Amino acid sequence: MHPLRHPRNAIFLGLIFVGIGFVYWAVPYFLGVHVDYAGVTMLCVLGIAMALMAYVLIAGSPND
């Protein structure tokens, strides 16, 4: 049994990390302190990688 009903729903796993990256950018930006753009970029790219990995793993697993 798949943990997700359809493999395209794996995008939501990636959106979690992109959302965390947005918060990681927004809080310092609106507080007026230094924004760590490298960290924001890493979190957004991690979200893309996690969504792609989850899609591949779920799409390739058997339908038992």
N, CA, C and O atoms as a DFTB+ gen file, in Angstrom:
256 C
 N C O
     1  1       0.842      -1.188       0.000
     2  2       0.000       0.000       0.000
     3  2       0.881       1.243       0.000
     4  3       1.785       1.380       0.825
     5  1       0.610       2.126      -0.919
     6  2       1.375       3.367      -1.005
     7  2       1.055       4.292       0.166
     8  3      -0.101       4.386       0.581
     9  1       2.068       4.975       0.702
    10  2       1.781       5.954       1.754
    11  2       1.022       7.167       1.213
    12  3       0.340       7.861       1.967
    13  1       1.137       7.419      -0.071
    14  2       0.371       8.496      -0.712
    15  2      -0.509       7.873      -1.792
    16  3      -0.107       6.897      -2.425
    17  1      -1.686       8.414      -2.009
    18  2      -2.595       7.836      -2.991
    19  2      -2.066       7.976      -4.417
    20  3      -2.290       7.097      -5.248
    21  1      -1.385       9.047      -4.698
    22  2      -0.838       9.250      -6.037
    23  2       0.557       9.853      -5.905
    24  3       0.779      10.717      -5.057
    25  1       1.497       9.407      -6.736
    26  2       2.875       9.916      -6.609
    27  2       3.004      11.424      -6.784
    28  3       3.939      12.019      -6.247
    29  1       2.103      12.051      -7.512
    30  2       2.241      13.505      -7.690
    31  2       2.027      14.253      -6.384
    32  3       2.404      15.421      -6.285
    33  1       1.435      13.619      -5.383
    34  2       1.256      14.263      -4.081
    35  2       2.566      14.414      -3.321
    36  3       2.600      15.039      -2.262
    37  1       3.642      13.848      -3.851
    38  2       4.950      13.998      -3.221
    39  2       5.421      15.448      -3.250
    40  3       6.329      15.819      -2.506
    41  1       4.814      16.268      -4.103
    42  2       5.186      17.689      -4.166
    43  2       4.953      18.372      -2.815
    44  3       5.645      19.332      -2.477
    45  1       3.980      17.878      -2.044
    46  2       3.693      18.496      -0.753
    47  2       4.835      18.307       0.235
    48  3       5.054      19.152       1.102
    49  1       5.556      17.212       0.108
    50  2       6.743      17.021       0.936
    51  2       7.780      18.105       0.632
    52  3       8.389      18.660       1.547
    53  1       7.976      18.401      -0.644
    54  2       8.909      19.457      -1.029
    55  2       8.443      20.834      -0.616
    56  3       9.255      21.692      -0.269
    57  1       7.128      21.052      -0.652
    58  2       6.601      22.357      -0.269
    59  2       6.809      22.660       1.209
    60  3       6.856      23.824       1.608
    61  1       6.932      21.621       2.015
    62  2       7.217      21.841       3.436
    63  2       8.566      22.546       3.592
    64  3       8.684      23.511       4.347
    65  1       9.585      22.055       2.871
    66  2      10.915      22.660       2.976
    67  2      10.956      24.043       2.329
    68  3      11.650      24.933       2.820
    69  1      10.231      24.229       1.250
    70  2      10.173      25.556       0.629
    71  2       9.478      26.533       1.576
    72  3       9.879      27.692       1.678
    73  1       8.448      26.072       2.262
    74  2       7.770      26.915       3.255
    75  2       8.680      27.292       4.411
    76  3       8.669      28.434       4.871
    77  1       9.466      26.334       4.880
    78  2      10.432      26.627       5.942
    79  2      11.473      27.625       5.444
    80  3      11.886      28.518       6.185
    81  1      11.896      27.474       4.188
    82  2      12.830      28.439       3.602
    83  2      12.239      29.836       3.522
    84  3      12.938      30.824       3.746
    85  1      10.945      29.922       3.204
    86  2      10.281      31.232       3.156
    87  2      10.253      31.869       4.542
    88  3      10.529      33.060       4.685
    89  1       9.923      31.089       5.553
    90  2       9.915      31.611       6.922
    91  2      11.326      32.016       7.345
    92  3      11.516      33.034       8.010
    93  1      12.322      31.201       6.948
    94  2      13.722      31.484       7.269
    95  2      14.175      32.798       6.630
    96  3      15.063      33.468       7.157
    97  1      13.571      33.170       5.497
    98  2      13.871      34.444       4.845
    99  2      13.040      35.574       5.435
   100  3      13.561      36.659       5.691
   101  1      11.741      35.325       5.655
   102  2      10.807      36.389       6.015
   103  2      11.056      36.956       7.409
   104  3      10.997      38.170       7.600
   105  1      11.330      36.102       8.373
   106  2      11.492      36.590       9.749
   107  2      12.639      37.598       9.861
   108  3      12.419      38.696      10.371
   109  1      13.858      37.271       9.404
   110  2      14.918      38.283       9.499
   111  2      14.660      39.502       8.610
   112  3      15.035      40.618       8.968
   113  1      14.023      39.294       7.455
   114  2      13.772      40.397       6.532
   115  2      12.853      41.432       7.174
   116  3      13.118      42.632       7.099
   117  1      11.780      40.972       7.801
   118  2      10.818      41.913       8.391
   119  2      11.276      42.439       9.748
   120  3      10.792      43.477      10.200
   121  1      12.198      41.741      10.403
   122  2      12.757      42.259      11.646
   123  2      13.916      43.211      11.401
   124  3      14.376      43.883      12.325
   125  1      14.390      43.272      10.169
   126  2      15.450      44.203       9.818
   127  2      16.851      43.723      10.156
   128  3      17.770      44.534      10.266
   129  1      17.029      42.420      10.324
   130  2      18.363      41.888      10.599
   131  2      18.886      41.197       9.344
   132  3      18.196      41.129       8.327
   133  1      20.110      40.687       9.425
   134  2      20.763      40.072       8.276
   135  2      20.029      38.805       7.834
   136  3      19.706      37.944       8.652
   137  1      19.773      38.707       6.531
   138  2      19.123      37.529       5.955
   139  2      20.205      36.611       5.407
   140  3      21.077      37.046       4.655
   141  1      20.146      35.341       5.786
   142  2      21.103      34.344       5.300
   143  2      20.558      33.753       3.996
   144  3      19.820      32.767       4.011
   145  1      20.932      34.369       2.872
   146  2      20.407      33.934       1.574
   147  2      20.908      32.551       1.179
   148  3      20.225      31.833       0.448
   149  1      22.073      32.173       1.645
   150  2      22.583      30.833       1.348
   151  2      21.706      29.774       2.010
   152  3      21.416      28.743       1.403
   153  1      21.286      30.015       3.233
   154  2      20.412      29.082       3.924
   155  2      19.048      28.980       3.268
   156  3      18.485      27.890       3.162
   157  1      18.516      30.111       2.830
   158  2      17.226      30.123       2.134
   159  2      17.328      29.324       0.845
   160  3      16.446      28.525       0.531
   161  1      18.403      29.543       0.102
   162  2      18.597      28.819      -1.156
   163  2      18.735      27.326      -0.914
   164  3      18.151      26.519      -1.637
   165  1      19.506      26.957       0.100
   166  2      19.685      25.533       0.414
   167  2      18.368      24.870       0.797
   168  3      18.101      23.746       0.371
   169  1      17.539      25.542       1.594
   170  2      16.262      24.963       1.985
   171  2      15.327      24.806       0.791
   172  3      14.620      23.803       0.689
   173  1      15.313      25.777      -0.108
   174  2      14.457      25.678      -1.292
   175  2      14.929      24.560      -2.215
   176  3      14.108      23.809      -2.742
   177  1      16.222      24.442      -2.416
   178  2      16.751      23.363      -3.257
   179  2      16.535      22.006      -2.580
   180  3      16.276      21.014      -3.261
   181  1      16.638      21.953      -1.255
   182  2      16.348      20.724      -0.529
   183  2      14.896      20.312      -0.738
   184  3      14.602      19.124      -0.870
   185  1      13.994      21.275      -0.768
   186  2      12.585      20.971      -1.028
   187  2      12.380      20.361      -2.390
   188  3      11.606      19.414      -2.535
   189  1      13.059      20.886      -3.392
   190  2      12.954      20.325      -4.745
   191  2      13.510      18.909      -4.767
   192  3      12.908      18.012      -5.356
   193  1      14.651      18.707      -4.130
   194  2      15.273      17.385      -4.110
   195  2      14.420      16.373      -3.349
   196  3      14.293      15.227      -3.780
   197  1      13.837      16.780      -2.229
   198  2      13.006      15.862      -1.450
   199  2      11.744      15.481      -2.210
   200  3      11.324      14.324      -2.168
   201  1      11.134      16.439      -2.904
   202  2       9.936      16.123      -3.684
   203  2      10.271      15.158      -4.817
   204  3       9.521      14.215      -5.071
   205  1      11.386      15.386      -5.493
   206  2      11.793      14.493      -6.575
   207  2      12.113      13.100      -6.035
   208  3      11.713      12.102      -6.635
   209  1      12.823      13.019      -4.921
   210  2      13.154      11.728      -4.331
   211  2      11.900      10.985      -3.886
   212  3      11.779       9.784      -4.127
   213  1      10.971      11.679      -3.243
   214  2       9.743      11.029      -2.801
   215  2       8.927      10.543      -3.991
   216  3       8.335       9.465      -3.934
   217  1       8.888      11.317      -5.058
   218  2       8.153      10.897      -6.247
   219  2       8.756       9.633      -6.844
   220  3       8.030       8.702      -7.194
   221  1      10.072       9.595      -6.960
   222  2      10.737       8.432      -7.545
   223  2      10.522       7.195      -6.674
   224  3      10.229       6.117      -7.191
   225  1      10.664       7.341      -5.370
   226  2      10.491       6.194      -4.474
   227  2       9.050       5.684      -4.464
   228  3       8.823       4.474      -4.463
   229  1       8.092       6.582      -4.457
   230  2       6.693       6.168      -4.422
   231  2       6.256       5.612      -5.770
   232  3       5.539       4.612      -5.817
   233  1       6.670       6.235      -6.857
   234  2       6.279       5.755      -8.182
   235  2       6.916       4.415      -8.509
   236  3       6.335       3.632      -9.261
   237  1       8.085       4.130      -7.970
   238  2       8.779       2.892      -8.270
   239  2       8.478       1.747      -7.328
   240  3       8.921       0.623      -7.565
   241  1       7.729       2.008      -6.257
   242  2       7.442       0.938      -5.307
   243  2       6.255       0.100      -5.809
   244  3       5.394       0.614      -6.522
   245  1       6.208      -1.183      -5.440
   246  2       5.105      -2.034      -5.904
   247  2       3.775      -1.634      -5.260
   248  3       3.752      -1.019      -4.194
   249  1       2.693      -1.982      -5.906
   250  2       1.354      -1.620      -5.433
   251  2       0.751      -2.684      -4.533
   252  3      -0.433      -2.995      -4.666
   253  1       1.525      -3.246      -3.626
   254  2       1.015      -4.310      -2.758
   255  2       0.065      -3.804      -1.711
   256  3      -0.444      -4.587      -0.909
